[in-house]
Amino acid sequence: MKKQITLQDIADALQTTRATVSRALNNDDSIGREMKKKVAAMAQQLGYRNNRIASSLRSGKSHIVGVLVPSAEISFFGSIVHGIDQIAREHGYSILLIQTEESQEKEIKGIDTLLALKVDGILASLTKETKDENHFHHALAEGTPVVLFDRVGNNSDIPCVVNNDFQGAMEATAHLIEKGYRKIAHIGGPQHLPIFEKRFLGYKAALSEAKIKFEQNWFVEGNVSIESGEKIVKEWLQKGFVPDAIFAVEDYTALGALNALKAANIKIPETMGLIGFANELFGKYITPTLSTMDQQTELMGKKAMELLLDILQQKISATEFVQKNIAVKPIYRTSTNN
């Protein structure tokens, strides 16, 4: 049987101590960069495999961060996870990704799984169904810090990283107005989530600033999907309601709206303008290309992980409310006649 390489074997090969090797492999700040490189090289040369479970039992740290996202298929969340992973790896952490599939029940089960695995911290974006944060407070009570990103709850007291959704929505609507559109409809998202409520309020604020009266039938609460956007636009057209522009709460809703408009032979942007929110990858490849608001997703992921690290390193308390804001940047394309 092949001998299992230990920390002591690496220490003997480098003529240093086992403690130094352990700290180097755990990216401890007390160890210099050159020594870390030497230890990593020797560990690889000798075929050392870290026993993370044993290490976790000794140190009380797993060096794993749990990440909960509503969907792993959407590039928006994939980009956030990429940002999280970049910062996590730089600080010696691995991530464990759980897809909640927009289900609060799966979100709760995900939290239970992560707590059972003794992760060092949790990063999460709420599902469309989530109307309370009790399961996240349970994690905090268990001593596991939590940072939310993108979607947070009403009156949330959990540290978070979010966009300025109100300002982004206001800017998106103002762009339509600047392009000459006046009868601007909004397909929104579940209003119990602040992210979607703020986009609705930003939309209304832009209309008010331009002295355009908001009509209640200009707004429909959708469920953030291609199917939702398509269904709502078809229903509008069947009822004879034809706006001259649509601000969709996110890009998949906008894509559904686009499909319904094209099926009805409504020309975009000549007859109707269309803008989304999120800057999903498909937006620049469809016809017409989709105007949208870029949420700087990779930066959001990096900031979320950095905030969690601040808590893990005890720079701030896990129960101290801290909110980091990421600016939204406009990307105007042909769907708004840009």
C-alpha positions in Angstrom: 0.0 0.0 0.0 1.3 3.4 -0.9 2.4 5.5 2.1 0.1 8.5 2.8 2.1 11.7 2.7 1.7 13.8 5.8 2.4 17.4 6.8 5.5 16.2 8.6 6.9 14.6 5.4 6.6 18.0 3.7 8.2 19.8 6.7 11.1 17.3 6.8 11.7 17.8 3.1 11.9 21.5 3.5 13.7 21.4 6.8 10.9 23.4 8.5 8.2 22.8 11.1 4.9 21.0 10.6 3.1 24.1 11.9 4.7 26.2 9.2 3.6 23.8 6.5 0.1 23.7 7.9 -0.2 27.5 8.0 1.2 27.8 4.5 -1.3 25.3 3.0 -4.1 27.2 4.8 -2.9 30.5 3.2 -2.2 32.0 6.7 -1.1 35.7 6.5 1.8 34.9 8.9 3.6 32.9 6.2 5.4 34.7 3.4 4.6 34.3 -0.2 7.9 32.5 -1.1 7.4 29.9 1.7 3.8 29.3 0.6 5.1 28.6 -3.0 7.8 26.2 -1.7 5.3 24.3 0.5 2.8 24.1 -2.3 5.4 22.8 -4.8 6.7 20.2 -2.4 3.2 19.1 -1.5 2.5 18.5 -5.2 5.9 16.8 -5.7 5.3 14.4 -2.9 1.6 13.8 -3.8 0.2 15.2 -0.6 -3.6 15.2 -0.4 -5.2 17.3 2.3 -7.7 15.5 4.5 -10.2 18.3 4.7 -12.5 16.5 7.2 -9.7 15.9 9.6 -8.4 19.4 9.2 -11.9 20.7 9.8 -12.2 18.7 13.0 -8.9 20.0 14.3 -9.3 23.7 13.4 -13.1 24.1 13.6 -12.9 25.5 10.1 -13.9 23.7 6.9 -12.6 26.4 4.5 -15.8 25.9 2.5 -18.5 28.5 1.7 -22.0 27.5 0.8 -23.6 29.4 -2.1 -27.4 29.3 -2.8 -28.7 30.5 -6.2 -32.2 30.3 -7.6 -30.9 28.9 -10.9 -27.5 27.6 -12.0 -28.6 27.7 -15.6 -28.9 31.5 -15.9 -25.7 33.3 -16.9 -26.6 36.1 -14.5 -26.1 33.8 -11.5 -23.3 31.9 -13.1 -21.3 35.2 -13.4 -22.0 36.0 -9.8 -20.7 32.6 -8.7 -17.6 33.1 -10.9 -16.9 36.3 -8.9 -17.4 34.6 -5.6 -15.1 31.7 -6.6 -12.3 34.0 -7.6 -12.1 35.7 -4.3 -12.8 32.5 -2.3 -9.8 30.7 -4.0 -7.5 33.7 -3.3 -8.2 33.2 0.4 -8.0 29.4 0.5 -11.7 28.7 0.4 -13.7 26.4 -1.8 -17.4 26.9 -2.7 -20.3 24.4 -2.5 -23.1 25.4 -4.9 -26.7 24.6 -4.3 -29.5 25.4 -6.8 -32.8 26.2 -5.1 -34.8 26.2 -8.3 -36.9 29.2 -7.1 -38.3 27.1 -4.3 -38.3 28.3 -0.7 -38.6 24.7 0.5 -35.4 23.8 -1.4 -33.8 26.9 0.0 -34.6 25.8 3.5 -33.3 22.3 2.8 -30.2 23.8 1.3 -29.4 25.8 4.5 -29.9 22.6 6.6 -27.5 20.7 4.3 -24.8 23.5 4.5 -25.1 23.7 8.3 -24.8 19.9 8.6 -21.6 20.1 6.4 -20.2 22.8 8.8 -19.5 25.3 6.1 -17.7 28.5 7.4 -20.3 30.8 5.8 -23.3 31.1 3.5 -23.9 33.4 0.5 -27.4 33.4 -0.9 -29.9 35.0 -3.3 -33.5 34.5 -2.3 -36.0 32.5 -4.4 -39.1 34.1 -5.9 -41.2 32.2 -3.3 -39.2 33.4 -0.2 -41.2 35.7 2.0 -39.2 35.5 5.2 -35.6 35.0 6.2 -36.2 32.7 9.3 -34.0 29.9 7.9 -31.1 32.4 7.4 -31.6 33.7 11.0 -31.4 30.1 12.1 -28.0 29.8 10.4 -26.8 32.9 12.2 -28.1 31.6 15.5 -26.0 28.4 14.8 -22.9 30.6 14.4 -22.7 30.5 10.6 -22.5 34.0 9.0 -24.8 34.8 6.1 -24.4 37.4 3.3 -27.3 37.9 0.8 -26.8 39.2 -2.7 -29.0 40.5 -5.4 -32.4 39.4 -3.9 -33.0 40.2 -0.3 -36.1 40.3 1.9 -38.2 43.2 3.0 -36.7 44.9 6.0 -33.8 42.5 5.9 -31.2 42.9 8.7 -28.8 40.5 7.1 -25.5 41.8 5.5 -26.0 42.1 1.7 -24.7 43.2 -1.6 -27.3 44.7 -4.0 -27.7 46.9 -7.0 -29.4 50.3 -7.0 -32.5 48.9 -8.6 -34.6 52.0 -8.2 -32.0 54.2 -10.0 -31.4 51.6 -12.7 -35.2 51.2 -13.5 -35.6 55.0 -13.5 -32.7 55.3 -16.0 -34.1 52.5 -18.2 -37.5 54.1 -18.3 -36.0 57.6 -18.9 -34.1 56.2 -21.9 -37.4 55.1 -23.5 -38.9 58.5 -22.9 -35.8 60.2 -24.4 -36.4 58.0 -27.5 -39.9 59.4 -27.9 -42.0 56.6 -26.3 -44.8 57.8 -24.0 -47.2 54.9 -23.4 -44.6 52.8 -21.5 -45.8 49.5 -19.9 -43.9 47.6 -17.2 -43.9 43.8 -16.7 -42.7 43.5 -13.2 -41.6 40.7 -10.8 -43.1 39.5 -7.4 -43.6 42.7 -5.5 -42.8 41.1 -2.1 -39.2 41.1 -3.1 -37.6 44.6 -2.8 -35.5 44.1 -5.9 -38.6 44.0 -8.1 -40.6 46.5 -6.0 -37.8 49.1 -6.4 -37.7 48.6 -10.2 -41.5 49.3 -10.3 -41.0 52.4 -8.2 -38.1 53.6 -10.3 -40.2 53.1 -13.4 -43.1 55.2 -11.9 -40.6 57.9 -10.8 -39.3 58.3 -14.3 -42.8 58.7 -15.7 -43.7 61.2 -13.0 -40.5 63.2 -13.7 -41.5 63.4 -17.4 -45.0 64.4 -16.4 -46.5 61.2 -17.9 -49.5 59.9 -16.0 -49.1 56.3 -14.9 -52.1 54.1 -15.7 -52.7 51.0 -13.6 -53.2 48.8 -16.6 -49.7 49.6 -17.7 -48.3 47.4 -15.0 -48.6 43.6 -14.6 -46.8 41.5 -12.0 -45.1 38.6 -13.8 -43.1 35.7 -12.4 -39.7 36.5 -14.0 -39.6 34.1 -16.9 -39.8 33.9 -20.7 -43.2 32.3 -20.4 -44.4 35.2 -18.2 -43.3 37.9 -20.6 -44.9 36.1 -23.6 -48.2 35.4 -21.8 -48.6 39.0 -20.5 -47.9 40.6 -23.9 -50.3 38.2 -25.7 -53.1 39.1 -23.1 -52.4 42.8 -23.6 -52.8 42.5 -27.4 -55.9 40.3 -27.1 -57.5 43.0 -24.9 -56.5 45.7 -27.4 -53.9 47.3 -25.1 -50.9 48.2 -27.2 -48.2 50.3 -25.4 -45.5 51.9 -27.5 -42.8 50.6 -25.2 -42.2 48.0 -22.6 -39.7 48.0 -19.6 -39.3 44.4 -18.6 -38.2 43.6 -15.1 -35.4 41.4 -16.4 -34.0 40.0 -19.7 -35.9 36.7 -19.8 -39.2 38.5 -19.3 -38.1 40.8 -22.1 -37.3 37.9 -24.3 -40.8 36.5 -23.8 -42.2 39.9 -24.6 -40.1 40.1 -27.8 -41.3 36.6 -28.9 -45.0 37.7 -28.5 -44.4 41.0 -30.3 -42.6 39.4 -33.2 -45.4 36.7 -33.5 -47.9 39.6 -33.8 -45.8 41.3 -36.5 -45.2 44.3 -34.3 -42.0 46.0 -35.3 -39.3 46.6 -32.7 -38.2 49.4 -32.2 -40.2 51.2 -34.9 -43.7 50.5 -33.4 -42.6 49.5 -29.9 -39.5 49.9 -27.9 -38.3 47.2 -25.4 -35.7 47.3 -22.6 -34.8 44.6 -20.1 -32.6 44.4 -16.9 -29.6 42.2 -16.1 -27.5 42.0 -19.3 -27.9 38.3 -19.9 -25.5 37.0 -22.6 -28.2 36.3 -25.2 -29.2 39.9 -25.4 -26.5 40.9 -27.9 -27.2 37.9 -30.2 -31.0 38.1 -30.7 -32.8 40.2 -33.3 -33.2 43.0 -32.5 -30.5 43.2 -30.0 -31.8 43.9 -26.5 -31.3 47.1 -24.6 -30.7 46.3 -20.9 -29.2 47.4 -17.7 -25.9 45.7 -16.7 -25.8 44.7 -13.0 -22.1 44.0 -12.9 -22.6 40.5 -11.7 -19.0 39.4 -11.4 -18.3 42.4 -9.2 -21.4 41.6 -7.1 -20.0 38.1 -6.5 -16.6 39.5 -5.5 -18.1 42.1 -3.2 -20.3 39.5 -1.5 -17.4 37.1 -0.8 -15.3 40.0 0.4 -18.0 41.0 2.8 -18.3 37.4 4.1 -14.5 37.4 4.6 -14.7 40.6 6.7 -17.2 38.7 8.9 -15.1 35.5 9.0 -12.0 37.6 9.9 -14.0 39.4 12.6 -13.6 42.8 11.1 -17.3 43.2 11.4 -20.0 41.3 13.3 -22.2 38.7 11.6 -25.2 40.5 13.2 -24.2 43.9 12.1 -26.2 45.1 9.1 -23.9 46.2 6.3 -25.2 46.9 2.7 -22.8 47.2 -0.2 -24.3 48.8 -3.4 -23.2 48.0 -6.9 -24.0 50.6 -9.7 -26.1 49.6 -12.7 -24.8 50.5 -16.1 -26.9 51.0 -19.2 -26.4 49.1 -22.4 -28.5 50.5 -25.1 -29.0 48.4 -28.3 -31.4 48.3 -31.3 -34.6 47.3 -29.4 -34.8 50.9 -28.2 -33.7 52.4 -31.5 -30.2 53.2 -30.2 
